[in-house]
Amino acid sequence: MAAARLPENPDLVYGVWMTTPCPTPPVPWLLAGTLLWLLNVTAADAAGLRFLLEQEVFCAPLEALCVDGSITYEPNSRLLALGGRITATRQPGDLVVVLLGHQRDGTARYAEMRIPVEGRYSEVVRHRMVPDWPEIDDWAFDHAEFHPADEDGPQS
């Protein structure tokens, strides 16, 4: 590969004859604009997904069931998602994760994620839902509950 050569005539810059001094090439401005655009796109993506819990262990009272996982909220699609693994359990039943949100007038609203579990250690738990209140986008984890399955009936 041949090495790049400087123009033999210094008045010839970028293939154009220059009779005045050469203006600043557009490369630094183009690079700066591209970097600013990337920062805006990255910030917008990061602001889109909100972690209510990020790789944390949360338990029902008396540690009847514990989950090591994350709860996220995507404001644009209004999607609440839970993903994790059961770390402690005694029996099958329903895991209920209660989330709290506030409307603009201060009214508290609750959303429940009800997930049937088989009661096995290291069971994968995944659940997605869209809450009923579209105007709330500041959801927070409130608490978890565990409702054991009836011995004689199926899980709800």
C-alpha positions as CSV (number, residue, x, y, z in Angstrom):
1,M,0.0,0.0,0.0
2,A,1.4,3.4,-1.0
3,A,2.0,6.0,1.7
4,A,-0.2,9.1,1.6
5,R,1.5,12.1,0.0
6,L,1.1,15.7,0.6
7,P,-0.1,17.8,-2.3
8,E,2.8,19.1,-4.3
9,N,1.1,22.5,-4.6
10,P,0.1,23.9,-1.2
11,D,-2.6,26.0,-2.9
12,L,-4.4,22.8,-3.9
13,V,-6.4,21.6,-0.8
14,Y,-9.0,18.9,-1.0
15,G,-8.8,18.9,-4.8
16,V,-9.8,22.6,-5.0
17,W,-7.6,25.5,-5.9
18,M,-7.6,27.9,-2.9
19,T,-6.8,31.5,-3.4
20,T,-7.6,32.4,0.2
21,P,-6.5,30.6,3.4
22,C,-8.0,27.2,3.9
23,P,-11.0,27.2,6.3
24,T,-11.2,24.8,9.2
25,P,-12.0,21.4,7.8
26,P,-15.4,20.1,8.8
27,V,-14.1,16.9,10.5
28,P,-13.9,18.2,14.1
29,W,-17.4,19.7,13.9
30,L,-18.8,16.5,12.4
31,L,-17.1,14.4,15.1
32,A,-18.4,16.6,17.8
33,G,-21.9,16.5,16.4
34,T,-21.8,12.8,16.1
35,L,-20.7,12.4,19.7
36,L,-23.5,14.7,21.0
37,W,-26.0,12.7,19.0
38,L,-24.7,9.4,20.5
39,L,-24.9,10.9,24.0
40,N,-28.5,11.9,23.4
41,V,-29.6,8.6,22.0
42,T,-27.8,6.7,24.9
43,A,-29.4,8.9,27.5
44,A,-32.8,8.4,26.0
45,D,-32.4,4.7,26.0
46,A,-31.1,4.6,29.5
47,A,-34.0,6.8,30.7
48,G,-36.5,4.4,29.1
49,L,-36.0,1.4,31.3
50,R,-36.4,1.9,35.0
51,F,-35.3,-0.6,37.6
52,L,-37.6,-0.8,40.6
53,L,-35.3,-3.6,42.0
54,E,-32.1,-4.6,40.3
55,Q,-30.7,-8.0,41.1
56,E,-32.0,-7.9,44.7
57,V,-33.4,-10.6,47.0
58,F,-36.9,-9.9,48.2
59,C,-39.0,-12.1,50.4
60,A,-42.6,-12.7,51.4
61,P,-43.2,-12.4,55.2
62,L,-41.6,-15.0,57.3
63,E,-39.4,-15.8,54.3
64,A,-42.1,-18.2,53.0
65,L,-40.7,-17.5,49.5
66,C,-37.7,-15.4,48.4
67,V,-36.8,-14.3,44.9
68,D,-33.4,-13.1,43.6
69,G,-34.2,-10.9,40.6
70,S,-35.2,-7.6,39.1
71,I,-38.4,-5.7,38.5
72,T,-38.4,-3.1,35.7
73,Y,-40.8,-0.6,34.3
74,E,-40.8,0.7,30.7
75,P,-42.7,4.0,30.6
76,N,-43.3,4.1,26.8
77,S,-45.0,0.7,26.7
78,R,-46.1,0.8,30.3
79,L,-44.7,-2.7,30.8
80,L,-43.9,-3.9,34.3
81,A,-41.6,-7.0,34.2
82,L,-40.3,-9.4,36.8
83,G,-37.4,-11.8,36.2
84,G,-35.5,-13.9,38.7
85,R,-35.0,-17.2,40.5
86,I,-36.6,-18.5,43.6
87,T,-34.0,-18.9,46.4
88,A,-36.2,-20.1,49.2
89,T,-39.5,-21.8,49.2
90,R,-41.5,-24.4,51.2
91,Q,-44.4,-25.3,48.9
92,P,-46.3,-24.4,45.7
93,G,-48.6,-21.4,45.7
94,D,-48.9,-17.9,44.3
95,L,-46.3,-15.2,44.6
96,V,-47.9,-11.8,44.7
97,V,-45.7,-8.8,44.1
98,V,-47.3,-5.5,45.0
99,L,-46.2,-2.3,43.4
100,L,-47.1,1.2,44.4
101,G,-47.7,4.3,42.2
102,H,-49.0,7.8,42.8
103,Q,-51.3,9.8,40.5
104,R,-50.7,13.5,40.1
105,D,-53.3,14.4,42.7
106,G,-51.5,12.2,45.2
107,T,-53.8,9.2,45.1
108,A,-52.0,5.9,45.8
109,R,-52.6,3.1,43.4
110,Y,-51.5,-0.5,43.7
111,A,-50.7,-3.0,40.9
112,E,-50.4,-6.7,41.7
113,M,-48.3,-9.3,39.9
114,R,-49.7,-12.7,40.7
115,I,-47.4,-15.5,39.6
116,P,-48.1,-19.2,40.2
117,V,-45.0,-21.1,41.4
118,E,-44.4,-24.8,41.7
119,G,-42.3,-24.4,44.9
120,R,-39.0,-25.7,43.6
121,Y,-35.6,-24.2,44.6
122,S,-34.0,-22.2,41.8
123,E,-37.3,-22.1,39.8
124,V,-37.2,-19.4,37.1
125,V,-39.9,-16.7,37.6
126,R,-40.8,-14.4,34.7
127,H,-43.9,-12.2,34.5
128,R,-45.0,-9.2,32.5
129,M,-48.0,-7.0,32.8
130,V,-49.4,-3.6,31.9
131,P,-50.9,-1.8,34.9
132,D,-54.4,-0.3,34.8
133,W,-53.4,3.3,35.4
134,P,-51.6,4.8,32.3
135,E,-51.0,8.1,33.9
136,I,-48.7,6.7,36.6
137,D,-45.0,6.3,35.6
138,D,-43.3,6.3,39.0
139,W,-44.0,2.8,40.2
140,A,-42.1,1.4,43.2
141,F,-41.8,-2.0,44.9
142,D,-44.0,-2.1,47.9
143,H,-44.0,-5.7,49.2
144,A,-44.3,-9.4,48.3
145,E,-46.7,-11.9,49.6
146,F,-47.0,-15.7,49.3
147,H,-50.3,-17.6,49.2
148,P,-49.8,-21.4,49.6
149,A,-51.8,-23.6,47.3
150,D,-54.7,-25.5,48.8
151,E,-53.9,-29.1,49.6
152,D,-57.0,-30.4,47.9
153,G,-57.5,-27.8,45.1
154,P,-55.6,-26.5,42.1
155,Q,-53.6,-23.2,42.2
156,S,-55.4,-20.1,41.2
